[in-house]
């Protein structure tokens, strides 16, 4: 647990990106369970969602 705290204190933006991306990807996967997308489409959505989370953290970090 100490290593996690140290990582978060040393890399706050990266830690925020990881946390936000995980939450967003989990919600995405729950939302598309019964939609019938192909695996490649789901992978593309996961990649774009992860990049979107990084963009959100970057925009918030500008302030």
Buried (B, 14 or more C-beta within 10 A) or exposed (E): EEEEEEEBEEEEEEBBBBEBBEEBBEEBEEEBEEEEEEEEEBEEBBEEBBEEBBEBBEEEEEE
